[in-house]
Amino acid sequence: MLSKGAGPGHAFGVAQECEPGRLEKGKAVQTKLSLWRRQLGDVPESVWQHTELRILILADNGLTALSPKIGQLACLTTLDLGHNALTSLPDALGDLVELRDFLYLHGNCLSRLLETLGNLTRLRYLNVAENLLTTLSETVGRMTELIELRAQCKPAEGASSLYWPSQEAA
């Protein structure tokens, strides 16, 4: 797929080819990068240059922030940011409209979900468990292809518990 122009899913207005197996200067392009458990603290700037990536694993690295440059990785279909110390996410995460397989955000310190996550209408699996969420944003409802949502919300102060509506009728 060749994306052109500015707007959601178009990495900063730059045309991006997301075809698997693409060759660049006679060499296969790297489409998967795993930096799992490297204790990075910060994502190396060189990661943002790999705009052909389809799978990026940054789990278990002690990350406290994520650069808006994540939006440059327009070909991502899977992103794993689980088990870090993220308290917020950049709006550019919602620009990753090719993200359709997995988005792992579990085990962080997120207290709310981005409204721009609703742009990820092709996403099939979202894990936001083990965060500081007290409610799920309506933005999740815009993820029309979502098959599985994993979420655990902490009860709001003064509330005894949160429950799914189907439990209410019991």
FIVOVO-196386 format. One line per field, with one value per residue: residue number from 1; residue in one letter; z, y, x of N, C-alpha, C, O in turn. Coordinates in Angstrom, 3 decimals. Atoms other than C-alpha are relative to their C-alpha. Layout:
# residues N
num NUM:...
residuo a:...
n_w Z:...
n_v Y:...
n_u X:...
ca_w Z:...
ca_v Y:...
ca_u X:...
c_w Z:...
c_v Y:...
c_u X:...
o_w Z:...
o_v Y:...
o_u X:...
***
This chain:
# residues 170
num 1:2:3:4:5:6:7:8:9:10:11:12:13:14:15:16:17:18:19:20:21:22:23:24:25:26:27:28:29:30:31:32:33:34:35:36:37:38:39:40:41:42:43:44:45:46:47:48:49:50:51:52:53:54:55:56:57:58:59:60:61:62:63:64:65:66:67:68:69:70:71:72:73:74:75:76:77:78:79:80:81:82:83:84:85:86:87:88:89:90:91:92:93:94:95:96:97:98:99:100:101:102:103:104:105:106:107:108:109:110:111:112:113:114:115:116:117:118:119:120:121:122:123:124:125:126:127:128:129:130:131:132:133:134:135:136:137:138:139:140:141:142:143:144:145:146:147:148:149:150:151:152:153:154:155:156:157:158:159:160:161:162:163:164:165:166:167:168:169:170
residuo m:l:s:k:g:a:g:p:g:h:a:f:g:v:a:q:e:c:e:p:g:r:l:e:k:g:k:a:v:q:t:k:l:s:l:w:r:r:q:l:g:d:v:p:e:s:v:w:q:h:t:e:l:r:i:l:i:l:a:d:n:g:l:t:a:l:s:p:k:i:g:q:l:a:c:l:t:t:l:d:l:g:h:n:a:l:t:s:l:p:d:a:l:g:d:l:v:e:l:r:d:f:l:y:l:h:g:n:c:l:s:r:l:l:e:t:l:g:n:l:t:r:l:r:y:l:n:v:a:e:n:l:l:t:t:l:s:e:t:v:g:r:m:t:e:l:i:e:l:r:a:q:c:k:p:a:e:g:a:s:s:l:y:w:p:s:q:e:a:a
n_w 0.000:0.045:-0.610:0.390:-0.553:-1.444:-0.710:-0.765:0.703:0.957:-0.887:0.138:1.375:0.840:0.639:-0.667:0.584:-1.075:0.577:-0.590:0.903:0.855:0.076:0.051:0.383:0.138:-1.280:-0.601:-1.017:-1.322:-0.329:-1.411:-0.909:-1.387:-1.008:-1.233:-1.209:0.177:-1.015:0.760:-0.629:1.098:1.303:0.788:1.148:1.230:0.220:0.782:1.397:0.589:0.344:0.623:-1.029:-0.156:-1.384:-0.886:-1.380:-0.935:-1.320:-1.130:0.183:-0.913:0.723:-0.695:1.022:1.371:0.916:1.057:1.227:0.224:1.137:1.234:0.276:0.555:0.451:-1.137:-0.185:-1.394:-0.855:-1.385:-0.961:-1.305:-1.141:-0.110:-1.020:0.750:-0.651:1.087:1.339:0.940:0.898:1.262:-0.023:0.756:1.436:0.473:0.447:0.466:-1.196:0.056:-0.681:-1.459:-0.699:-1.404:-0.861:-1.371:-0.944:-0.035:-1.008:0.737:-0.724:0.998:1.361:0.972:0.916:1.344:0.160:0.764:1.425:0.304:0.262:0.488:-1.079:-0.435:-1.377:-0.831:-1.398:-0.849:-1.389:-0.922:0.044:-1.025:0.594:-0.828:0.956:1.384:0.835:1.095:1.196:0.268:0.812:1.405:0.522:0.508:0.297:-1.239:-0.349:-1.407:-0.837:-1.360:-0.820:-1.403:-0.482:-1.452:-0.378:-0.271:-1.425:-0.522:0.606:-0.527:1.083:1.348:0.533:1.348:-0.112:-0.075:-1.376:-0.732:-0.012:-0.803
n_v -1.165:-1.231:-1.075:-1.315:-1.139:-0.205:0.434:1.218:1.132:-0.453:-0.417:-1.359:-0.412:0.659:1.217:1.164:1.283:0.985:1.340:0.934:0.555:-1.047:-0.051:-1.332:0.120:1.401:0.709:0.070:-1.021:0.545:-0.278:0.306:-0.431:0.328:-0.541:0.492:0.123:-0.567:-1.058:-1.176:-1.266:-0.821:0.656:-0.597:-0.792:0.778:0.794:-0.786:0.013:1.269:-0.243:1.201:0.989:0.477:0.469:-0.657:0.468:-0.849:0.406:0.236:-0.834:-1.134:-1.229:-0.913:-0.865:0.478:-1.138:-0.121:0.563:1.292:-0.198:0.196:1.436:0.171:1.381:0.913:0.777:0.439:-0.850:0.472:-0.957:0.548:0.094:-1.150:-0.927:-1.092:-0.663:-0.564:0.406:-1.111:0.069:0.607:1.434:0.145:-0.105:1.304:0.656:1.363:0.839:0.821:1.286:-0.090:-1.161:0.349:-1.152:0.495:-0.092:-1.341:-0.880:-0.838:-0.273:-0.210:0.377:-1.088:-0.046:0.358:1.460:0.350:0.021:1.329:0.737:1.346:0.740:1.164:0.390:-1.095:0.372:-1.160:0.473:-0.343:-1.427:-0.752:-0.408:0.144:0.152:0.126:-1.090:0.369:0.171:1.433:0.350:-0.314:1.053:0.879:1.346:0.561:1.318:0.259:-1.113:0.404:-1.205:0.063:-1.369:-0.164:-0.732:-1.426:-0.287:-0.052:1.056:1.308:0.756:-0.206:1.265:-0.030:-0.006:1.340:0.458:-0.786:0.680:1.246
n_u 0.851:-0.763:0.763:-0.504:0.706:-0.025:1.194:-0.198:-0.568:-0.993:-1.074:-0.468:0.171:-0.989:0.495:-0.582:0.358:0.098:0.037:-0.956:-0.993:-0.543:-1.457:-0.582:-1.409:-0.353:0.068:1.330:0.232:0.323:1.395:0.242:-1.060:0.291:-0.914:0.606:-0.821:-1.338:-0.136:-0.417:0.358:0.525:-0.097:-1.078:0.439:-0.151:1.212:0.964:-0.445:0.441:1.404:0.552:0.331:1.373:0.095:-0.951:0.157:-0.739:0.485:-0.904:-1.185:-0.024:0.331:0.904:0.593:-0.085:-0.107:1.008:-0.565:0.621:0.897:-0.750:-0.045:1.344:0.246:0.149:1.225:-0.078:-0.830:-0.003:-0.545:0.366:-0.917:-0.895:0.493:0.614:1.129:0.800:-0.393:0.145:1.147:-0.448:0.293:1.243:-0.282:-0.467:1.230:-0.303:-0.086:1.205:-0.123:-0.080:-0.538:-0.186:-0.291:0.200:-1.109:-0.569:0.612:0.944:1.243:1.053:-0.353:0.054:1.134:-0.472:-0.028:1.197:-0.353:-0.533:1.233:-0.312:-0.637:0.780:-0.311:-0.505:-0.193:-0.279:0.090:-1.088:-0.292:0.722:1.266:1.193:1.087:-0.435:0.469:0.890:-0.817:-0.112:1.156:-0.264:-0.879:1.049:-0.504:-0.522:0.512:-0.294:-0.429:-0.371:-0.048:0.363:0.062:0.024:1.213:-0.132:0.034:1.355:0.821:-0.374:-0.613:0.516:0.449:0.564:1.468:0.578:-0.072:0.982:1.285:-0.076
ca_w 0.000:-0.825:1.401:0.171:1.674:5.154:7.747:9.938:8.881:6.750:8.691:8.862:5.251:3.877:1.313:2.871:1.165:3.464:1.201:2.925:1.378:-0.197:-1.345:-0.812:-2.568:-3.230:0.457:2.196:4.424:8.169:9.154:12.776:15.606:19.089:21.862:24.586:28.070:27.052:29.952:27.511:29.586:26.327:22.791:20.706:18.013:15.379:15.849:14.279:11.060:10.456:8.790:7.137:10.456:10.766:14.259:17.040:20.492:23.196:26.184:29.573:29.059:31.837:29.301:30.931:27.701:24.044:21.309:18.912:16.250:16.735:14.130:11.515:11.726:9.519:8.516:12.042:12.422:15.924:18.702:22.137:24.806:27.700:31.100:31.049:33.169:30.630:32.196:28.870:25.161:22.245:20.071:17.093:18.223:16.692:13.306:13.042:11.084:9.699:13.290:12.996:14.799:18.363:20.566:23.973:26.535:29.664:32.762:32.535:34.569:32.157:33.808:30.578:26.965:24.095:22.053:18.938:19.665:18.145:14.768:14.967:13.453:12.031:15.366:16.462:19.869:22.553:25.986:28.475:31.656:34.683:34.339:36.463:34.361:36.255:33.151:29.493:27.071:24.430:21.907:22.251:20.676:17.456:17.071:14.885:14.091:17.744:18.573:21.995:24.635:27.825:30.487:34.246:35.766:39.293:41.091:41.167:44.588:46.605:44.316:45.550:42.159:38.430:36.558:33.055:32.405:31.991:35.650:36.785:35.954:38.108
ca_v 0.000:3.451:6.240:9.805:13.150:14.478:13.323:10.291:7.340:9.421:9.768:13.505:13.904:11.602:8.953:5.539:2.149:-0.639:-3.647:-6.682:-8.002:-4.665:-4.361:-1.288:-1.054:-4.801:-5.709:-6.873:-4.169:-4.912:-5.262:-6.481:-4.935:-6.410:-4.416:-6.456:-6.213:-4.034:-1.583:1.319:4.010:5.937:4.738:5.243:7.913:5.399:3.447:6.285:5.950:2.416:3.592:0.182:-1.621:-3.722:-5.105:-3.100:-4.568:-2.111:-4.051:-4.135:-1.226:1.223:3.744:6.793:8.662:7.899:10.323:11.682:10.327:7.027:8.455:8.112:4.303:4.217:0.541:-0.884:-3.664:-4.698:-2.468:-3.740:-1.074:-3.353:-3.396:0.056:3.143:5.231:7.785:9.186:8.518:10.906:11.728:10.510:6.947:7.432:8.092:4.442:3.402:0.302:-0.990:-3.910:-6.930:-6.073:-3.020:-3.894:-1.069:-3.240:-2.879:0.876:3.854:5.172:6.877:7.568:6.463:8.841:9.971:9.452:5.703:5.634:6.214:2.661:1.259:-1.835:-2.906:-6.392:-6.780:-4.132:-4.831:-1.944:-4.067:-3.318:0.470:3.200:3.448:4.077:4.020:3.158:6.016:5.973:6.034:2.236:2.047:3.537:0.556:-1.295:-4.295:-4.937:-8.627:-8.713:-6.019:-6.735:-4.121:-3.907:-0.654:0.465:1.610:5.370:6.928:6.426:3.681:0.118:-1.407:-1.114:-3.790:-4.631:-4.075:-7.832:-8.345:-5.773:-7.971:-10.891
ca_u 0.000:1.346:0.091:0.398:-0.490:-0.948:-3.417:-3.965:-1.862:0.433:3.641:4.126:2.907:5.633:4.694:5.268:5.328:4.194:4.607:6.167:9.363:10.288:13.895:16.003:19.383:19.312:18.785:15.641:14.171:14.005:10.363:10.704:12.695:12.713:14.347:12.640:14.174:17.112:16.558:16.818:15.119:14.553:13.889:17.049:16.615:17.746:14.494:12.475:14.515:13.148:9.941:9.487:8.957:5.824:6.532:8.183:8.730:9.793:8.445:10.148:12.528:11.688:10.357:8.762:7.965:7.387:8.398:5.762:8.123:6.304:3.922:6.671:6.400:3.314:3.727:3.457:0.915:2.066:3.405:4.401:4.929:3.981:5.663:7.227:6.498:4.587:2.228:1.011:1.204:1.732:-1.289:0.783:0.066:-3.371:-1.740:-0.672:-3.760:-1.985:-1.796:-4.172:-2.764:-1.730:-1.258:0.140:0.009:-0.394:1.735:2.299:1.057:-1.579:-4.540:-6.429:-6.501:-5.871:-8.851:-6.700:-6.573:-10.047:-8.367:-7.026:-10.204:-8.440:-6.907:-7.995:-6.309:-5.771:-4.309:-4.484:-4.610:-2.438:-2.585:-4.171:-7.330:-10.552:-12.734:-12.476:-12.801:-15.527:-12.705:-12.495:-15.953:-14.576:-12.212:-14.685:-12.437:-11.523:-11.928:-10.281:-9.904:-8.001:-8.570:-8.651:-9.772:-9.087:-12.237:-12.690:-12.225:-15.385:-16.721:-16.820:-16.013:-16.412:-18.300:-19.416:-23.143:-23.751:-22.763:-25.321:-28.302:-27.129
c_w 0.000:0.522:-0.411:0.703:1.504:0.603:0.736:-0.873:-1.014:0.785:-0.354:-1.453:-0.964:-0.611:0.607:-0.668:1.090:-0.539:0.678:-1.063:-0.954:0.050:-0.092:-0.248:-0.003:1.285:0.499:1.120:1.311:0.356:1.455:0.809:1.420:0.889:1.390:1.094:-0.179:1.026:-0.619:0.737:-0.999:-1.295:-0.785:-1.232:-1.296:-0.317:-0.942:-1.480:-0.729:-0.367:-0.665:1.016:0.012:1.438:0.811:1.426:0.889:1.441:1.001:-0.123:0.945:-0.687:0.816:-0.976:-1.366:-0.916:-0.981:-1.336:-0.263:-1.212:-1.346:-0.417:-0.522:-0.443:1.150:-0.014:1.430:0.747:1.432:0.870:1.421:1.002:-0.044:1.111:-0.662:0.757:-1.025:-1.324:-0.937:-0.903:-1.309:-0.034:-0.804:-1.495:-0.610:-0.476:-0.622:1.176:0.087:0.781:1.515:0.442:1.479:0.776:1.474:0.865:-0.030:1.106:-0.653:0.803:-0.951:-1.359:-0.910:-0.818:-1.390:-0.192:-0.778:-1.506:-0.435:-0.251:-0.492:1.086:0.493:1.461:0.724:1.434:0.769:1.484:0.801:-0.184:1.117:-0.502:0.994:-0.874:-1.385:-0.811:-1.094:-1.293:-0.374:-0.896:-1.479:-0.653:-0.503:-0.314:1.254:0.334:1.483:0.668:1.369:0.804:1.422:0.488:1.515:0.343:0.267:1.501:0.456:-0.584:0.542:-1.068:-1.334:-0.528:-1.415:0.139:0.121:1.417:0.862:0.165:0.903:1.340
c_v 1.223:1.101:1.319:1.069:0.067:-0.510:-1.290:-1.130:0.359:0.674:1.376:0.458:-0.654:-1.248:-1.189:-1.270:-1.055:-1.419:-0.908:-0.501:1.015:-0.038:1.441:-0.165:-1.460:-0.814:-0.003:1.031:-0.687:0.371:-0.311:0.451:-0.300:0.545:-0.376:-0.152:0.490:1.093:1.297:1.318:0.952:-0.793:0.678:0.727:-0.798:-0.830:0.734:0.062:-1.258:0.074:-1.195:-1.048:-0.338:-0.451:0.687:-0.420:0.809:-0.336:-0.131:0.771:1.192:1.320:0.843:0.943:-0.650:1.211:0.039:-0.547:-1.404:0.069:-0.177:-1.471:-0.469:-1.411:-0.974:-0.692:-0.529:0.919:-0.487:1.001:-0.460:0.016:1.057:0.884:1.225:0.569:0.655:-0.496:1.195:-0.199:-0.695:-1.505:-0.291:0.139:-1.343:-0.849:-1.373:-0.975:-0.820:-1.303:0.152:1.349:-0.355:1.248:-0.397:0.221:1.335:0.799:0.955:0.191:0.301:-0.455:1.209:-0.057:-0.453:-1.507:-0.481:-0.012:-1.376:-0.964:-1.423:-0.890:-1.127:-0.373:1.191:-0.480:1.248:-0.365:0.486:1.437:0.672:0.490:-0.204:-0.178:-0.193:1.112:-0.525:-0.218:-1.470:-0.455:0.300:-1.032:-1.142:-1.418:-0.716:-1.319:-0.270:1.248:-0.559:1.272:-0.336:1.433:0.001:0.770:1.472:0.222:0.151:-1.070:-1.348:-0.861:0.445:-1.362:0.209:-0.081:-1.394:-0.560:0.665:-0.759:-1.214:0.118
c_u 0.893:-0.890:0.616:-0.813:0.098:-1.295:0.266:0.531:1.050:1.106:0.527:-0.049:0.968:-0.623:0.721:-0.489:0.051:-0.099:1.010:0.972:0.610:1.522:0.452:1.492:0.448:-0.054:-1.437:-0.099:-0.389:-1.432:-0.346:1.208:-0.447:1.111:-0.521:1.052:1.433:0.292:0.508:-0.244:-0.637:0.140:1.126:-0.551:0.053:-1.246:-0.950:0.386:-0.461:-1.484:-0.672:-0.444:-1.482:-0.252:1.093:-0.300:0.933:-0.381:1.138:1.308:0.070:-0.291:-0.972:-0.696:0.200:-0.042:-1.176:0.504:-0.521:-0.925:0.680:0.006:-1.354:-0.322:-0.233:-1.352:-0.081:0.945:-0.142:0.741:-0.287:1.134:1.097:-0.549:-0.629:-1.200:-0.922:0.568:-0.148:-1.218:0.351:-0.222:-1.273:0.172:0.384:-1.179:0.232:0.084:-1.280:0.094:-0.065:0.535:0.008:0.417:-0.087:1.251:0.718:-0.683:-0.991:-1.279:-1.156:0.519:-0.154:-1.272:0.428:0.125:-1.220:0.238:0.487:-1.160:0.242:0.608:-0.904:0.228:0.614:0.082:0.420:-0.106:1.205:0.493:-0.782:-1.353:-1.140:-1.233:0.602:-0.643:-0.919:0.769:0.150:-1.153:0.175:0.913:-0.887:0.456:0.506:-0.697:0.206:0.538:0.308:0.184:-0.397:0.034:-0.008:-1.266:0.300:-0.129:-1.443:-0.917:0.466:0.656:-0.578:-0.425:-0.513:-1.512:-0.597:0.028:-1.087:-1.326:-0.026:-0.678
o_w 0.730:-0.064:-0.336:1.014:2.155:-0.099:0.686:-1.978:-1.650:1.135:-1.221:-1.878:-2.127:0.092:0.816:-0.770:1.794:0.111:0.794:-2.231:-1.906:1.092:-0.767:0.570:0.450:1.270:0.306:1.883:1.311:0.358:1.897:0.434:1.890:0.780:2.341:0.878:0.285:1.041:-0.144:0.651:-0.706:-1.436:-0.925:-1.883:-2.197:-1.477:-1.798:-2.307:-1.957:0.207:-0.845:0.633:-0.103:1.928:0.459:1.927:0.786:2.333:0.654:-0.030:0.831:-0.198:1.331:-0.615:-1.565:-0.797:-1.406:-2.263:-1.349:-1.903:-2.358:-1.570:0.089:-0.694:0.909:-0.207:1.912:0.276:1.965:0.788:2.356:0.637:0.027:1.984:-0.164:1.190:-0.718:-1.386:-0.715:-1.255:-1.945:-1.111:-1.434:-2.247:-1.832:0.091:-0.833:0.974:0.440:1.072:2.143:-0.157:2.117:0.532:2.347:0.363:0.158:2.027:-0.235:1.302:-0.533:-1.586:-0.701:-1.170:-2.114:-1.327:-1.393:-2.255:-1.632:0.462:-0.471:0.858:0.716:2.074:0.262:1.991:0.572:2.332:0.238:-0.219:1.996:0.029:1.678:-0.385:-1.623:-0.715:-1.519:-2.247:-1.551:-1.704:-2.312:-1.871:0.180:-0.391:1.164:0.455:2.138:0.169:1.998:0.490:1.657:0.362:2.154:-0.381:0.880:2.195:-0.139:-0.034:0.801:-0.766:-1.397:-0.182:-1.813:1.069:0.797:1.734:1.918:1.197:1.189:2.111
o_v 1.251:1.393:1.484:0.868:-0.802:-0.704:-1.815:-1.366:-0.522:1.851:1.514:1.235:-0.254:-2.035:-1.141:-1.486:-1.188:-2.283:-0.533:-0.643:0.632:-0.328:2.259:-0.754:-1.784:-2.001:0.961:1.223:-1.641:1.549:-0.008:0.204:0.227:0.155:0.394:-0.714:-0.155:1.657:1.889:2.232:1.547:-1.613:1.901:0.236:-0.560:-1.168:0.113:0.464:-1.307:-0.634:-1.194:-2.072:0.538:-0.379:0.619:-0.225:0.717:0.499:-0.473:0.195:2.006:2.371:0.326:1.607:-1.455:2.060:-1.008:-0.743:-1.943:-0.931:-0.343:-1.778:-1.306:-1.709:-2.148:-0.060:-0.870:1.210:-0.576:1.132:0.340:-0.002:0.749:0.393:2.344:-0.177:0.987:-1.065:2.045:-1.330:-1.299:-2.100:-1.342:-0.131:-1.458:-1.905:-2.112:-2.188:-0.302:-1.917:-0.284:1.888:-0.471:1.809:0.470:0.340:1.385:0.215:2.105:-0.775:0.367:-0.554:2.047:-1.143:-1.060:-1.966:-1.547:-0.573:-1.653:-1.955:-2.236:-2.082:-0.931:-1.002:1.768:-0.976:1.764:0.515:0.919:1.689:-0.010:1.458:-1.225:-0.561:0.152:1.349:-1.674:-0.790:-1.793:-1.368:-0.261:-1.012:-2.150:-2.316:-1.841:-1.378:-0.865:1.891:-1.198:2.105:-1.136:2.115:-0.837:1.695:1.810:-0.550:0.907:-1.330:-1.550:-1.612:1.092:-2.372:1.321:-0.719:-1.542:-1.454:0.152:-0.646:-1.734:-0.841
o_u 1.884:-1.932:1.834:-1.987:0.677:-2.287:1.379:0.044:1.629:1.011:1.390:0.807:1.020:-1.256:1.933:-1.697:1.052:-0.687:2.176:0.612:1.290:2.109:-0.172:2.199:1.546:0.271:-2.178:0.848:-1.167:-1.791:-1.454:2.354:-1.455:2.274:-0.392:2.126:2.374:1.386:1.478:0.576:-1.674:1.048:1.124:-1.473:-0.751:-1.480:-1.580:-0.432:-0.391:-2.312:-1.890:-1.011:-2.340:-1.379:2.271:-1.407:2.156:-0.231:2.268:2.391:0.987:0.125:-1.964:-1.667:1.110:-0.926:-1.665:-0.282:-0.309:-1.121:0.000:0.306:-2.018:-1.489:-0.516:-2.391:-1.162:2.045:-1.249:1.962:-0.239:2.310:2.287:-1.265:-0.510:-2.078:-2.067:1.658:-1.011:-1.553:-0.513:-0.208:-1.394:-0.764:0.481:-1.460:-0.730:0.130:-2.339:-0.933:-1.030:1.466:-1.038:1.485:-0.048:2.369:1.934:-1.254:-1.117:-1.856:-2.311:1.724:-1.031:-1.731:-0.361:0.245:-1.183:-0.562:0.565:-1.324:-0.682:0.813:-2.099:-0.634:1.599:-0.897:1.520:-0.249:2.211:1.697:-1.309:-1.897:-1.205:-2.296:1.760:-1.847:-0.801:0.240:0.312:-0.983:-0.537:1.095:-1.066:-0.383:0.999:-1.921:-0.650:1.461:-0.535:1.034:-1.302:1.051:-0.645:-1.634:1.313:-0.791:-2.211:-1.987:1.652:1.584:-1.623:0.189:-0.859:-2.006:-1.615:-0.757:-1.456:-1.989:-1.104:-0.692
***
